[in-house]
């Protein structure tokens, strides 16, 4: 049965973790996999999560099934976190999924059922899992220009010129904030322009929100999303609790559908539950129980927001410090763009060969396409990393 299967291609990001762990060099630096680390190089359990965990353990009396949709209180909490104050709150449905990747696949499958000939437009570049998930769902995929290798910022004019050609049989996938892998975000004016195109040409926006709170702040990071939800008839949203709640291993996410009416999204949710039944059946409960507990408690919500703000501010500080290291020690402004990027990631603009040299010569692990995880830096590594980057460029 299995003899004809080809040798698998290693995952370009997850395989880095294995190589990093096997590297004996004491000064190695992991800037590959997208996890947040504190100044000690640890990915901590947030205080709000620890306190919520105590509450859940003390109060939970059963491990019985939760249901196909997962925790409905969690679902409502995530909808409010993303869409509070918008007209979409009256015409939205959500289900809990195994992480945001599970949500991506769920909505990909739902698109295939609802409109089989749909083409999903992805930014170039985009999150490494976007294309394989959409293609696995049986959908066509097309790319639109997003990032300028010259300016290291969003190429807004080319992006909008290309999205003019997206029509009623198309879905346009956008990153809600903290674009992965580039760190370059569209501004509010561009959100308005894309919304206008969706209204005019009939394509459905699909917004992936994996880093809410890591860019400019919890509310600021969904300003564009909320404008769009207020002004289009239909859209889809995926969201993750991996980063902003630190629940990486708990696989906690949600798939959200906004429609023309409550009846339409209720129908869409019903079909999504049928799809869930035939795949994973029910999502894991623990992470959702923790998030629900936090967001239903004024005190825990306050603790969580403060912790999230501190994480966001640390990312801003790391970017600034790295740029200052380049400027002050190496007398170069070549990497000033890093300070303008948002969230965890930045694209250096390095080739595969340069990234291999960083890894092989200096033990600095980044993704082959030039992406590095700023959140993987620690203050003690700053000078070493800057020096290596300058020597390789």
FIDREN-341711 format. One line per field, with one value per residue: chain; y, x, z of N, C-alpha, C in turn. Coordinates in pm, whole numbers. Last residue first. Example, Ala and Ser with C-alpha at 12.3 -4.5 7.8 and 13.67 -1.06 7.14 Angstrom:
BEGIN
mol	A,A
n.yy	-225,-569
n.xx	1285,1319
n.zz	708,780
ca.yy	-106,-450
ca.xx	1367,1230
ca.zz	714,780
c.yy	3,-330
c.xx	1290,1320
c.zz	787,780
***
This chain:
BEGIN
mol	A,A,A,A,A,A,A,A,A,A,A,A,A,A,A,A,A,A,A,A,A,A,A,A,A,A,A,A,A,A,A,A,A,A,A,A,A,A,A,A,A,A,A,A,A,A,A,A,A,A,A,A,A,A,A,A,A,A,A,A,A,A,A,A,A,A,A,A,A,A,A,A,A,A,A,A,A,A,A,A,A,A,A,A,A,A,A,A,A,A,A,A,A,A,A,A,A,A,A,A,A,A,A,A,A,A,A,A,A,A,A,A,A,A,A,A,A,A,A,A,A,A,A,A,A,A,A,A,A,A,A,A,A,A,A,A,A,A,A,A,A,A,A,A,A,A,A,A,A,A,A,A,A,A,A,A,A,A,A,A,A,A,A,A,A,A,A,A,A,A,A,A,A,A,A,A,A,A,A,A,A,A,A,A,A,A,A,A,A,A,A,A,A,A,A,A,A,A,A,A,A,A,A,A,A,A,A,A,A,A,A,A,A,A,A,A,A,A,A,A,A,A,A,A,A,A,A,A,A,A,A,A,A,A,A,A,A,A,A,A,A,A,A,A,A,A,A,A,A,A,A,A,A,A,A,A,A,A,A,A,A,A,A,A,A,A,A,A,A,A,A,A,A,A,A,A,A,A,A,A,A,A,A,A,A,A,A,A,A,A,A,A,A,A,A,A,A,A,A,A,A,A,A,A,A,A,A,A,A,A,A,A,A,A,A,A,A,A,A,A,A,A,A,A,A,A,A,A,A,A,A,A,A,A,A,A,A,A,A,A,A,A,A,A,A,A,A,A,A,A,A,A,A,A,A,A,A,A,A,A,A,A,A,A,A,A,A,A,A,A,A,A,A,A,A,A,A,A,A,A,A,A,A,A,A,A,A,A,A,A,A,A,A
n.yy	4005,3884,4086,4166,3936,3929,4164,4107,3888,4006,4203,4042,3853,3974,4011,3772,3690,3600,3810,3818,3571,3625,3517,3422,3174,2998,3134,3109,3069,3096,2990,3093,2918,2814,3038,3223,3062,3035,3297,3314,3130,3243,3599,3851,4018,3992,4035,3965,3907,3982,4323,4524,4755,4961,4846,4745,4949,4976,4849,5039,5215,5160,5135,4940,5052,5218,5072,4817,4895,5012,4785,4652,4833,4826,4559,4554,4735,4594,4375,4504,4579,4324,4247,4441,4376,4128,4205,4362,4172,3996,4165,4216,3958,3909,4100,4027,3730,3630,3596,3375,3170,3150,3056,2805,2673,2660,2476,2238,2101,2039,1996,1704,1594,1612,1512,1502,1709,1931,1925,1985,2239,2373,2367,2536,2773,2830,2873,3099,3274,3303,3409,3658,3773,3785,3701,3584,3325,3194,2963,2973,2791,2630,2442,2421,2510,2797,3014,3286,3465,3551,3296,3124,3177,3298,3300,3386,3487,3608,3790,3982,4254,4515,4693,4594,4456,4674,4778,4556,4543,4786,4741,4553,4681,4850,4673,4583,4722,4707,4397,4213,4217,3931,3737,3618,3630,3649,3706,3732,3883,3791,4008,4218,4468,4657,4550,4509,4774,4869,4716,4820,5082,5035,4926,5155,5315,5172,4976,4647,4574,4360,4113,3889,3637,3782,4098,4231,4160,4000,3933,3802,3655,3673,3462,3471,3506,3786,3877,4056,4270,4439,4332,4469,4725,4673,4596,4825,5002,4881,4691,4731,4725,4708,4827,4588,4397,4467,4251,4180,4059,3759,3428,3167,2843,2644,2386,2158,2162,2172,2441,2552,2443,2535,2829,2868,2804,3027,3338,3483,3743,3764,3666,3479,3408,3126,3068,2837,2637,2569,2705,2543,2359,2530,2674,2467,2414,2662,2655,2441,2537,2754,2617,2479,2701,2795,2513,2335,2571,2679,2883,3144,3397,3700,3935,4120,4198,4365,4622,4646,4617,4353,4173,4042,3993,3877,3630,3528,3494,3304,3084,3047,2966,2727,2514,2314,2225,1963,1925,1819,1508,1511,1549,1745,1965,2243,2397,2364,2400,2668,2805,2744,2867,3133,3161,3106,3312,3534,3489,3266,3076,3184,3076,3225,3406,3601,3783,3556,3483,3349,3165,3051,2933,3109,3196,3089,3078,2960,2945,2679,2421,2184,2129,2011,2223,2306,2094,2117,2369,2340,2201,2402,2534,2367,2019,1814,1596,1236,1022,885,559,294,151,128,-121
n.xx	2487,2647,2720,2469,2396,2592,2530,2272,2329,2496,2332,2112,2110,2016,1746,1629,1391,1149,1012,1103,1178,1233,1232,1353,1281,1377,1364,1652,1882,2216,2470,2659,2680,2421,2243,2347,2350,2080,2023,2168,2028,1778,1826,1653,1464,1370,1057,945,696,522,417,526,780,949,1188,1277,1376,1641,1854,2030,2178,2480,2686,2714,2636,2414,2247,2213,2110,1872,1735,1711,1550,1309,1234,1206,992,784,778,703,444,325,358,204,-48,-84,-98,-332,-522,-516,-615,-873,-979,-990,-1191,-1415,-1459,-1491,-1235,-1147,-1320,-1262,-998,-1041,-1203,-1030,-842,-1007,-1134,-1088,-1386,-1525,-1477,-1289,-1491,-1762,-1832,-1761,-1964,-2176,-2101,-2131,-2407,-2474,-2356,-2520,-2763,-2688,-2646,-2913,-3042,-2926,-2794,-2561,-2290,-1987,-1845,-1550,-1381,-1123,-901,-649,-434,-259,-8,-43,-158,-121,-307,-194,-123,-351,-605,-723,-972,-1111,-1401,-1574,-1865,-2116,-2166,-1971,-1948,-1867,-1641,-1468,-1436,-1319,-1070,-955,-934,-792,-584,-698,-760,-498,-223,-59,15,-89,-363,-400,-295,-456,-706,-789,-1075,-1202,-1455,-1578,-1659,-1803,-1733,-1821,-1751,-1479,-1393,-1443,-1256,-1022,-1039,-1029,-774,-634,-676,-540,-274,-130,195,464,547,570,437,197,110,-46,-393,-545,-474,-715,-829,-1108,-1273,-1487,-1699,-1722,-1366,-1067,-951,-868,-638,-443,-451,-395,-122,-5,-42,92,307,423,788,1040,1112,1180,985,666,388,171,-11,-199,-251,-496,-633,-928,-992,-977,-861,-601,-588,-602,-369,-158,-190,-146,92,256,110,250,407,103,-220,-458,-783,-950,-1224,-1496,-1659,-1841,-1979,-2032,-1821,-1600,-1650,-1612,-1341,-1245,-1336,-1174,-918,-919,-959,-721,-559,-636,-750,-1003,-1277,-1609,-1800,-2043,-2218,-2403,-2562,-2520,-2260,-2231,-2233,-2009,-1946,-1714,-1556,-1362,-1482,-1724,-1628,-1525,-1759,-1895,-1721,-1736,-2000,-1990,-1735,-1823,-2000,-2047,-1971,-1848,-1852,-1716,-1578,-1695,-1668,-1473,-1367,-1093,-1010,-1089,-928,-672,-688,-694,-432,-291,-386,-283,-9,91,374,638,896,1218,1425,1413,1241,1012,879,628,687,729,1058,1316,1521,1724,2069,2369,2583,2657,2589,2463,2149,1909,1732,1746,1627,1369,1296,1292,1063,871,930,904,871,1025,850,874,926,614,470,471,431,192,81
n.zz	448,640,814,910,1051,1253,1397,1489,1657,1851,1964,2070,2265,2492,2438,2197,1943,1869,1765,1507,1303,953,618,392,312,509,841,1060,1305,1334,1321,1149,931,889,904,727,499,449,385,147,-9,-33,31,223,320,575,700,1027,1286,1492,1462,1183,1063,1125,1192,949,795,849,734,642,775,952,1146,1329,1571,1510,1326,1436,1684,1608,1519,1764,1907,1762,1799,2077,2113,1994,2168,2404,2344,2338,2604,2731,2630,2750,3021,3008,2929,3154,3356,3251,3251,3525,3599,3447,3281,3034,2942,3102,3024,2751,2771,2896,2713,2495,2598,2635,2418,2068,1857,1703,1420,1224,992,999,1167,1017,828,994,1070,827,802,1014,930,711,843,984,778,689,914,943,625,484,716,836,1018,1159,1351,1598,1827,1982,2066,2276,2215,2240,2387,2431,2355,2117,1988,1979,1911,1595,1336,1023,853,564,454,291,256,410,624,863,792,741,997,1121,987,1068,1348,1480,1609,1798,2008,2086,1897,1683,1713,1886,1875,1681,1509,1322,1121,792,610,305,101,-210,-489,-612,-702,-506,-258,-300,-333,-76,64,-40,67,342,362,287,508,703,547,567,708,720,799,627,616,810,934,1144,1066,891,560,326,37,-153,-374,-664,-827,-859,-881,-928,-1055,-860,-762,-910,-803,-536,-562,-670,-450,-230,-134,193,209,106,-128,-278,-257,-150,-131,-309,-586,-542,-672,-643,-647,-624,-381,-227,14,-62,-129,128,243,76,113,397,519,512,450,149,-60,-197,-74,-267,-364,-463,-665,-684,-769,-560,-314,-90,-77,-71,163,348,317,412,673,767,721,901,1141,1163,1190,1438,1644,1586,1652,1714,1494,1448,1264,1222,1228,1422,1401,1186,1269,1556,1821,1786,1648,1812,2056,1974,1879,2117,2267,2117,2155,2434,2446,2306,2244,1960,1777,1865,2219,2448,2626,2966,3192,3471,3632,3694,3898,3918,3654,3615,3801,3709,3459,3522,3615,3377,3212,3339,3309,3043,3031,2801,2642,2706,2704,2886,2776,2602,2280,2069,1768,1479,1405,1384,1532,1769,1776,1942,2114,2144,1908,1836,1706,1750,1759,1489,1354,1461,1368,1093,1037,1046,797,576,613,364,155,171,-98,-229,-221,-286,-54,79,0
ca.yy	4082,3799,4009,4259,3982,3820,4146,4221,3871,3892,4242,4151,3808,3933,4127,3818,3757,3499,3768,3917,3596,3601,3558,3548,3285,3014,3060,3179,2995,3178,2923,3164,2985,2725,2916,3262,3106,2915,3240,3399,3109,3113,3482,3765,4033,4059,3977,4060,3871,3893,4186,4501,4635,4995,4918,4651,4904,5061,4766,4944,5232,5134,5257,4908,4965,5265,5212,4833,4818,5095,4891,4589,4802,4951,4612,4468,4766,4726,4355,4441,4683,4410,4168,4432,4506,4137,4116,4422,4288,3951,4106,4325,4030,3833,4101,4162,3787,3650,3701,3506,3210,3190,3186,2907,2694,2743,2612,2305,2193,2022,2055,1811,1585,1598,1527,1406,1571,1897,1906,1857,2135,2362,2289,2398,2707,2806,2764,2980,3227,3253,3280,3558,3762,3887,3688,3697,3361,3288,2998,2980,2888,2700,2443,2388,2365,2732,2877,3195,3400,3653,3400,3073,3217,3207,3363,3285,3525,3499,3774,3853,4164,4412,4745,4687,4380,4585,4862,4602,4430,4762,4857,4506,4577,4908,4737,4491,4711,4839,4502,4213,4270,4048,3810,3528,3713,3561,3770,3626,3892,3778,3903,4101,4353,4681,4595,4395,4679,4928,4704,4680,5062,5100,4846,5039,5362,5179,5080,4748,4574,4484,4216,4011,3648,3670,4009,4162,4247,4104,3916,3912,3630,3740,3498,3477,3368,3714,3894,3957,4158,4486,4290,4328,4708,4717,4508,4702,5033,4904,4756,4685,4765,4623,4916,4709,4363,4517,4304,4240,4127,3901,3523,3268,2947,2706,2519,2145,2172,2045,2342,2583,2419,2391,2761,2914,2702,2908,3232,3465,3610,3711,3764,3492,3495,3201,3086,2955,2690,2481,2758,2652,2311,2428,2743,2530,2310,2616,2751,2436,2421,2775,2711,2404,2617,2872,2616,2301,2479,2657,2754,3098,3268,3629,3840,4073,4123,4222,4566,4647,4750,4435,4248,4085,4045,4009,3720,3558,3582,3438,3135,3086,3089,2840,2594,2349,2366,1986,1941,1957,1583,1465,1553,1637,1841,2149,2402,2358,2272,2560,2814,2706,2722,3073,3181,3025,3173,3521,3487,3397,3067,3164,3106,3128,3308,3482,3818,3669,3450,3462,3170,3171,2905,3040,3300,3039,3163,2949,3079,2748,2549,2189,2212,1922,2143,2394,2126,1994,2344,2423,2127,2307,2602,2466,2148,1864,1721,1364,1076,951,698,388,143,251,0
ca.xx	2416,2588,2826,2551,2315,2582,2663,2295,2241,2541,2456,2093,2146,2157,1833,1645,1513,1242,973,1155,1082,1284,1154,1403,1233,1451,1302,1537,1782,2094,2372,2637,2800,2537,2222,2317,2476,2157,1962,2205,2171,1790,1806,1769,1498,1498,1128,1005,784,634,398,444,698,815,1116,1235,1238,1548,1750,1975,2033,2396,2670,2754,2753,2521,2287,2263,2235,1976,1768,1785,1686,1385,1256,1305,1124,822,808,835,544,327,418,348,11,-76,9,-206,-495,-476,-480,-779,-964,-896,-1057,-1358,-1421,-1613,-1315,-1082,-1311,-1396,-1026,-956,-1253,-1151,-803,-938,-1210,-1046,-1255,-1534,-1600,-1241,-1345,-1695,-1866,-1683,-1825,-2176,-2106,-1997,-2325,-2522,-2305,-2377,-2752,-2731,-2527,-2809,-3083,-2900,-2898,-2663,-2374,-2078,-1909,-1661,-1420,-1264,-934,-774,-505,-399,-29,8,-212,-10,-332,-233,-27,-216,-566,-640,-900,-1051,-1292,-1533,-1722,-2063,-2277,-1990,-1980,-1979,-1757,-1509,-1491,-1451,-1164,-986,-1006,-911,-550,-643,-866,-611,-308,-74,56,56,-299,-467,-204,-378,-659,-722,-971,-1173,-1331,-1601,-1581,-1874,-1704,-1840,-1889,-1566,-1381,-1515,-1399,-1055,-1035,-1146,-890,-634,-722,-686,-327,-204,49,416,538,647,565,292,118,83,-287,-608,-423,-635,-782,-979,-1256,-1358,-1658,-1821,-1509,-1139,-992,-977,-763,-469,-466,-529,-219,-11,-96,-53,295,315,656,1008,1080,1263,1121,770,508,150,109,-194,-181,-427,-561,-823,-1015,-1021,-1007,-649,-580,-707,-501,-187,-209,-267,-13,298,136,146,393,235,-113,-367,-667,-906,-1078,-1432,-1562,-1729,-1948,-2123,-1959,-1610,-1650,-1744,-1438,-1213,-1397,-1319,-965,-892,-1060,-846,-542,-676,-658,-869,-1201,-1474,-1776,-1906,-2218,-2275,-2569,-2658,-2298,-2212,-2362,-2039,-1980,-1796,-1658,-1329,-1345,-1725,-1701,-1434,-1652,-1952,-1750,-1610,-1962,-2062,-1792,-1733,-1961,-1980,-2061,-1900,-1846,-1807,-1502,-1707,-1714,-1516,-1512,-1174,-984,-1146,-1074,-711,-671,-813,-543,-267,-412,-429,-68,46,230,576,758,1114,1418,1489,1383,1044,970,677,640,663,918,1237,1431,1608,1952,2266,2536,2596,2654,2530,2269,2024,1752,1793,1767,1445,1299,1397,1190,877,939,1012,806,1021,926,806,986,745,467,484,562,268,0
ca.zz	344,535,746,832,938,1156,1336,1399,1541,1772,1896,1975,2130,2492,2442,2335,1988,1915,1899,1600,1410,1088,735,447,230,385,731,1005,1228,1343,1406,1275,982,893,983,866,557,480,506,261,20,33,-54,196,178,557,585,933,1175,1522,1503,1302,1053,1076,1297,1054,769,924,794,546,788,835,1066,1191,1567,1598,1304,1298,1677,1669,1424,1655,1954,1774,1664,2012,2169,1941,2026,2397,2364,2218,2497,2761,2600,2605,2976,3051,2843,3020,3368,3277,3125,3441,3659,3434,3410,3112,2880,3107,3165,2795,2707,2958,2849,2485,2563,2745,2504,2207,1889,1802,1500,1361,1000,910,1207,1137,784,923,1172,886,707,1011,1050,690,746,1058,852,599,862,1045,728,457,597,836,891,1172,1215,1561,1724,2011,1938,2304,2209,2119,2392,2456,2483,2215,2021,2004,2047,1674,1446,1110,943,651,472,333,289,308,492,866,837,633,889,1164,983,927,1296,1407,1512,1675,1930,2071,2015,1745,1622,1871,1995,1735,1599,1409,1232,888,691,402,180,-66,-425,-563,-789,-649,-283,-270,-445,-189,94,-68,-79,284,402,197,377,707,635,493,714,658,903,601,686,814,818,1166,1119,970,696,381,172,-133,-233,-597,-802,-777,-905,-849,-1140,-946,-700,-938,-948,-573,-501,-750,-582,-229,-266,107,256,223,-16,-278,-211,-240,-67,-177,-536,-579,-585,-723,-574,-705,-437,-365,15,-6,-236,30,303,87,-16,327,519,438,549,250,-2,-234,-90,-154,-389,-345,-664,-624,-865,-592,-447,-126,-80,-176,33,336,284,277,582,780,646,759,1094,1153,1071,1320,1599,1636,1567,1764,1558,1471,1332,1232,1116,1405,1521,1162,1229,1412,1773,1875,1574,1678,2056,2035,1789,2006,2316,2130,2021,2372,2517,2247,2353,2068,1765,1737,2105,2451,2502,2862,3068,3374,3695,3591,3873,4040,3722,3535,3809,3845,3468,3460,3707,3498,3177,3327,3443,3090,3049,2933,2604,2735,2595,2927,2779,2689,2390,2147,1906,1529,1437,1282,1479,1694,1798,1839,2078,2259,1934,1967,1687,1730,1880,1596,1327,1482,1513,1153,1030,1157,926,577,634,501,162,198,24,-240,-173,-397,-118,98,0
c.yy	4135,3882,3927,4185,4076,3864,4038,4204,3983,3875,4129,4183,3922,3890,4087,3929,3777,3559,3658,3877,3691,3639,3528,3596,3421,3129,3094,3099,3084,3118,3006,3097,3041,2790,2837,3140,3153,2952,3112,3345,3191,3089,3355,3648,3950,4091,4057,3982,3990,3885,4110,4353,4610,4875,4952,4721,4812,5018,4847,4867,5136,5155,5233,5023,4946,5184,5249,4974,4828,5026,4982,4694,4739,4923,4738,4519,4682,4762,4486,4416,4627,4518,4251,4352,4506,4269,4126,4337,4354,4068,4065,4276,4144,3899,4029,4166,3924,3707,3723,3616,3348,3241,3238,3046,2802,2772,2706,2451,2285,2133,2028,1866,1699,1580,1504,1418,1469,1752,1867,1823,1997,2253,2270,2311,2561,2734,2727,2857,3108,3201,3220,3419,3655,3887,3799,3690,3478,3323,3078,3017,2888,2809,2501,2388,2326,2585,2797,3049,3301,3595,3490,3182,3173,3265,3258,3357,3399,3542,3655,3861,4031,4318,4643,4719,4466,4509,4774,4693,4476,4650,4836,4623,4524,4802,4789,4549,4629,4835,4638,4329,4279,4090,3933,3601,3622,3647,3672,3677,3779,3790,3904,3989,4222,4554,4605,4430,4558,4836,4756,4655,4918,5075,4904,4944,5246,5225,5087,4850,4678,4478,4350,4110,3786,3623,3908,4056,4163,4206,4032,3875,3739,3726,3559,3510,3360,3568,3805,3983,4045,4370,4343,4281,4564,4703,4546,4605,4908,4923,4778,4763,4709,4666,4840,4795,4484,4479,4349,4317,4195,3962,3666,3366,3038,2820,2563,2277,2165,2043,2206,2482,2443,2362,2611,2835,2743,2803,3100,3359,3604,3798,3694,3600,3511,3277,3173,2951,2814,2540,2687,2700,2419,2375,2643,2606,2369,2511,2719,2531,2410,2660,2740,2491,2528,2793,2691,2399,2443,2552,2748,2956,3220,3496,3759,3966,4065,4138,4416,4589,4758,4574,4338,4189,4104,4073,3862,3652,3621,3538,3278,3148,3140,2972,2719,2428,2406,2128,1977,1978,1723,1553,1497,1656,1722,2012,2297,2343,2255,2426,2697,2704,2670,2921,3120,3038,3083,3377,3468,3385,3200,3136,3079,3174,3200,3375,3703,3693,3575,3411,3292,3158,3023,3027,3241,3154,3114,3032,3076,2884,2627,2325,2228,1998,2055,2313,2212,2022,2221,2395,2206,2227,2502,2537,2255,1998,1777,1482,1213,995,760,534,247,258,127
c.xx	2513,2532,2772,2659,2395,2505,2658,2428,2263,2460,2504,2220,2155,2205,1981,1749,1512,1374,1062,1125,1144,1176,1230,1329,1276,1407,1373,1483,1666,1991,2247,2535,2779,2660,2351,2308,2456,2290,2034,2146,2215,1935,1814,1728,1619,1528,1255,1070,834,738,528,431,627,723,973,1153,1186,1403,1650,1855,1958,2249,2590,2733,2805,2649,2412,2319,2297,2111,1878,1826,1770,1529,1342,1336,1234,962,851,874,686,434,431,421,162,-13,28,-88,-362,-441,-429,-635,-865,-875,-956,-1214,-1357,-1585,-1449,-1175,-1249,-1392,-1163,-988,-1172,-1208,-922,-902,-1124,-1103,-1217,-1395,-1612,-1354,-1299,-1544,-1788,-1706,-1736,-2035,-2110,-1994,-2183,-2442,-2349,-2316,-2605,-2722,-2562,-2689,-2976,-2937,-2859,-2771,-2475,-2158,-2003,-1714,-1549,-1277,-1082,-798,-645,-486,-175,-32,-170,-50,-219,-279,-75,-123,-423,-612,-832,-972,-1241,-1411,-1697,-1913,-2228,-2102,-1986,-2032,-1883,-1636,-1545,-1515,-1305,-1088,-1048,-993,-671,-620,-815,-721,-431,-156,55,106,-148,-404,-269,-301,-587,-659,-919,-1054,-1324,-1467,-1606,-1791,-1762,-1832,-1918,-1712,-1471,-1509,-1482,-1204,-1072,-1153,-1018,-747,-730,-744,-479,-260,-11,264,489,651,631,315,232,106,-159,-511,-477,-585,-685,-939,-1117,-1372,-1527,-1784,-1596,-1288,-1059,-1035,-886,-602,-501,-555,-361,-113,-107,-110,146,316,549,876,1060,1238,1212,908,609,273,79,-68,-196,-360,-489,-761,-898,-1046,-1065,-802,-629,-706,-611,-324,-239,-290,-138,188,155,191,278,342,17,-263,-587,-778,-1043,-1281,-1490,-1623,-1824,-2104,-2053,-1752,-1671,-1756,-1578,-1311,-1363,-1385,-1117,-946,-1043,-959,-664,-656,-711,-766,-1068,-1406,-1631,-1906,-2073,-2297,-2439,-2671,-2439,-2254,-2354,-2178,-2015,-1820,-1745,-1426,-1310,-1585,-1699,-1500,-1557,-1846,-1802,-1635,-1827,-2031,-1858,-1807,-1858,-1927,-1984,-2001,-1906,-1793,-1586,-1611,-1721,-1546,-1561,-1323,-1074,-1129,-1139,-864,-710,-807,-673,-384,-395,-467,-220,-22,185,427,672,979,1314,1488,1472,1195,996,768,701,605,856,1091,1340,1515,1839,2143,2430,2537,2583,2589,2338,2155,1876,1822,1826,1594,1381,1409,1306,1007,958,1031,914,947,914,902,925,797,606,487,581,398,85
c.zz	236,419,630,754,847,1032,1226,1325,1441,1645,1804,1895,2030,2353,2434,2334,2139,1963,1954,1744,1511,1190,863,570,283,298,600,889,1190,1249,1429,1367,1122,956,999,956,702,545,548,392,140,76,30,106,140,411,562,820,1094,1411,1519,1333,1186,1062,1255,1161,878,905,877,602,696,869,938,1094,1424,1586,1382,1277,1538,1667,1479,1552,1844,1814,1669,1871,2103,1987,1962,2251,2357,2229,2370,2654,2625,2562,2824,3005,2880,2929,3232,3287,3139,3306,3571,3485,3388,3251,2948,3058,3180,2939,2751,2903,2920,2623,2557,2713,2590,2294,2034,1834,1601,1462,1145,913,1124,1176,903,875,1110,993,761,918,1053,810,723,969,941,676,773,995,829,566,583,707,915,1032,1223,1414,1694,1907,1954,2178,2234,2110,2269,2459,2519,2349,2134,2054,2079,1812,1533,1218,1013,732,564,355,345,352,379,726,838,671,777,1059,1017,910,1150,1354,1434,1568,1797,1984,1983,1872,1688,1783,1984,1868,1660,1518,1332,997,796,482,283,8,-274,-505,-739,-732,-433,-297,-423,-311,-22,-41,-115,133,340,232,278,574,622,592,621,647,850,717,687,670,834,1058,1127,1027,780,521,215,13,-220,-449,-724,-747,-819,-860,-1062,-1027,-773,-879,-983,-723,-545,-695,-668,-368,-292,-23,162,288,115,-155,-202,-185,-171,-128,-404,-517,-637,-628,-671,-623,-525,-435,-127,1,-187,-86,202,148,1,198,440,427,476,349,98,-167,-127,-180,-260,-379,-544,-640,-814,-684,-501,-269,-134,-189,-79,203,265,230,436,680,651,676,945,1102,1051,1192,1478,1578,1633,1678,1604,1525,1342,1302,1108,1298,1510,1282,1206,1387,1627,1817,1659,1621,1920,2034,1845,1905,2204,2177,2027,2235,2465,2317,2295,2175,1870,1724,1980,2338,2519,2737,2953,3258,3599,3652,3774,4012,3844,3604,3736,3860,3606,3472,3653,3595,3299,3294,3436,3226,3108,2924,2726,2678,2617,2818,2823,2691,2473,2258,1975,1668,1511,1319,1373,1657,1709,1878,1967,2223,2046,2002,1823,1711,1870,1723,1439,1463,1545,1303,1091,1157,1040,710,651,507,303,199,51,-104,-181,-352,-228,19,0
***
